[in-house]
Amino acid sequence: MTSLTNAQRRAVSIFLLTLALAATRFATEVWAAGAFAIGKCGAYGQAFDYAGEADALAAARKQCKGDCATTVTMKRACAAFAVDMTNPCGPHGYAVKPRISSSLNAATRKCYEFGGKECVIRAWACDAKG
């Protein structure tokens, strides 16, 4: 009878461990929204790992130290913002991609496409799973 009790204990322990792992994954996926607010002269605000896009957008806008009229959201992704070092109030680029390397490259490329001479990454962020 003792071996049956030990087997039951192990089964319950495995079940509880499985529930704990599932809850962790669920919590990570729930907190997986982010946003960038982008403005003039290199101004930006960023937020990541929020419960929803609306909360992330509000936090990004609040963090912006300027007129940030452009907003982008990310969910399980990464975003990057590039500006031209020679003229921070001039060309800029931004991108949202599944991987950080892709978003950094795309934002820099966009900055050059819009006339940037020395484009650099000003900010980047990834939300959960990005």
Buried (B, 14 or more C-beta within 10 A) or exposed (E): EEEEEEEEEEEEEEEEEEEEEEEEEEEBEEBBBBBBBBBBEBBBBBBBBBEBBEBBBBBBBEBBEBEBEBBBBBBBBBBBBBBBBEBBEBBBBBBBBBEBEBBBBBBBBBBBEBEBEEBEBBBBBBBBEB
